[in-house]
Amino acid sequence: MSDEISSNNDIAHSRDADAHGQAALLLVESLIHGLIENQVLSVVDVIEIVDVATEVKIETDTVRGDAPATVQTTIKLLQDISASLRFDVGGPAQRLTPI
């Protein structure tokens, strides 16, 4: 019985973590678009910021001990955001490293 409760708690925690991540991503994307619209940052500046974040994630994934699937998903999301921004400025929609 306690294993079942523990399993249910793990599932609930996983859903909560996903909801937190989705909310955080939505807020950051909204902030980025607001900064671009108000000409605080250029699209090129944001591309550089996202690319640096991607590089940091690639370099630190083993140090933090994150699950490989989580690391790959995080990197892909960042690369997709960068590719989308590159499309906005007419540049090639390329990734830093293949997944």
C-alpha positions in Angstrom: 0.0 0.0 0.0 2.8 2.5 0.9 4.5 1.8 -2.5 1.2 2.7 -4.3 1.0 6.0 -2.3 4.6 6.7 -3.1 4.1 6.0 -6.8 1.0 8.3 -6.8 3.0 11.1 -5.1 5.8 10.7 -7.7 3.2 11.1 -10.5 1.6 14.1 -8.9 5.1 15.7 -8.3 6.0 15.1 -11.9 2.8 16.8 -13.1 3.4 19.7 -10.8 7.0 20.1 -12.0 5.8 20.0 -15.6 3.2 22.7 -14.8 5.8 24.8 -13.2 8.1 24.4 -16.2 5.4 25.3 -18.6 4.4 28.4 -16.6 8.1 29.5 -16.4 8.6 29.0 -20.1 5.4 30.9 -21.0 6.5 33.8 -18.8 10.0 33.9 -20.2 8.8 33.8 -23.8 6.3 36.6 -23.0 9.0 38.6 -21.4 11.3 38.1 -24.4 8.6 39.2 -26.9 7.9 42.3 -24.7 11.5 43.2 -24.6 11.8 42.9 -28.4 8.6 44.8 -29.0 9.8 47.7 -26.7 13.2 47.6 -28.4 15.0 46.8 -25.2 16.6 43.8 -26.9 16.9 42.9 -30.5 16.0 39.5 -32.0 19.8 39.0 -32.6 20.5 39.7 -28.9 17.8 37.2 -27.8 19.2 34.6 -30.2 22.6 35.0 -28.6 21.1 34.7 -25.1 19.3 31.5 -26.0 22.4 30.1 -27.7 24.5 30.8 -24.6 21.8 29.1 -22.4 22.0 26.1 -24.7 25.8 25.9 -24.6 25.6 26.1 -20.8 23.1 23.3 -20.6 25.2 21.2 -22.9 28.3 21.8 -20.8 26.7 21.3 -17.4 24.3 18.4 -18.1 26.6 15.8 -16.6 27.6 17.9 -13.6 24.0 18.5 -12.5 23.1 14.8 -12.8 19.9 15.5 -14.8 18.3 12.5 -16.5 19.5 12.2 -20.1 16.0 12.4 -21.5 15.4 15.7 -19.6 18.7 17.1 -20.8 17.9 16.3 -24.4 14.4 17.7 -24.2 15.7 20.9 -22.6 18.4 21.3 -25.3 15.9 20.6 -28.1 13.5 23.2 -26.7 16.2 25.9 -26.5 17.4 25.0 -30.0 13.8 25.2 -31.3 13.4 28.7 -29.8 16.7 29.8 -31.3 15.7 28.4 -34.7 12.4 30.1 -34.6 14.1 33.5 -33.7 16.6 33.0 -36.6 13.7 32.5 -38.9 12.3 35.9 -37.7 15.5 37.6 -38.8 15.8 35.7 -42.1 18.7 33.6 -41.0 19.2 29.9 -41.2 17.2 28.0 -38.7 20.1 25.8 -37.5 20.9 24.1 -34.3 24.2 24.3 -32.4 24.5 20.6 -32.1 22.4 17.8 -33.5 20.3 15.7 -31.2 
